[in-house]
Amino acid sequence: MDSNSTLLPGQGAPIAIITATDQSGIVLIATALALSISLTSLLMRVYMQLQIRHQFSQDDYLTMGSMVMSVLQSITVFIEVSKGFGKTLLDISPDNLVPLQKAAYSSELFYIITIWLTKCAVAFLLLRLSPQREHNLVSYGILGSSTVLMIVSVFMIAIRCNVAEPWIFIDTKCTNLLARWEVETVFDITTELALFAASIYLVKGLQLSLSKKMTVIFAFGLRLGVIAPALLRIFYLNQEFTSSDPTLHGVLASVCTQIQISYAIVAATIPCLRPFMAALATNYGAPAQTRTSPSGTKKSQQYNLSSLSKSARSIRIDKPTSSGPIRPWDRSNNHTSVVSGDQHSMESHESKQMIISKNTEWHVDYEGPSQRSAQP
């Protein structure tokens, strides 16, 4: 019976029908859903940054870049499905096999780059949260190592059995293709664990309550959930590569890929949410919040104190005169004082804002050669 005969009046034919030999609809649903979740989380991040920090940092731009790569990866998946991916090989036109494999080849490379960008976003977030040199060295180390591993992974997947046509995986004998993906997954999991360890190292030395430390660790630890779809992806890739019908049996591996990408983008946004950033409000890079009084009253703002620059410091050396300072107990002839302070408000410009200034004065007394020779 034709599927259209079961439609009720006013209903249209579905975009895809899922059958035992055609599961392309599963790929379409998974890709579209993962893409929408990723985009929603990115919009939430943009909103939070505009509301709290009123600016974007490097980690924000990297997350946006990962979203762009995710969109490109999803487009290649849609092209795969349009060429017959998700169906049995018998139902795919021979003219569509090469474009299908080229689209799959491109989506694999976009997948690796997207996951790498989300890791870079988390590493740059750690750099923004901590001014400590030791923490920064750890973050830069993770950035460098993940970048090197990403480049190695791209070359492993891009240059495989048939160098002239590396995108061919149907009706070809490429025995080490699964091993290449296994190595790439090991690289992926290793860097994820390194990012989690870096978040623990970040809060280890902070003077915070245990509950706040656990809140921060939990925010970064949620990213470890990305390991599950990565491992499942390897399991289903094995089924795809050993199957005589890879376009049909590769559906679940494709679904795991979309879940991993979407989860990685969402996990890069979670630590930027207000509850987790509030736990790090200890001048360790947490955004300074601008507090506004309720509507109808005068607005008030809070500003973080900042240290004076070296240019605001002055050195004054006074020589004794008849009406000069009193000579110290050792009868030295020089009186030196170093004054460090805010000579004028650097930002108020003689306004009447409440400014806290700090003045520090040092007195340096010494005994010259003439005084030492005059002593008995």
Secondary structure, DSSP 4 states (H G I P E B T S, - for coil): --GGGGPPTT----S----SSB-HHHHHHHHHHHHHHHHHHHHHHHHHHHHHTSS--HHHHHHHHHHHHHHHHHHHHHHHHHTTTTB-GGGS-HHHHHHHHHHHHHHHHHHHHHHHHHHHHHHHHHHHH---HHHHHHHHHHHHHHHHHHHHHHHHHHS-S-SSSTT--TT---TTHHHHHHHHHHHHHHHHHHHHHHHHHHHHTS---HHHHHHHHHHHHGGGGGHHHHHHHHHHHHHHHT-S-HHHHTHHHHHHHHHHHHHHHHHHHGGGSHHHHHHTTTTSSPPPPPP-PPTTS---------PPPGGGEEEEEE---TTSPPP-TT--S-EEEEEES-SS-TTTSS---------EEEEE----HHHHHH--
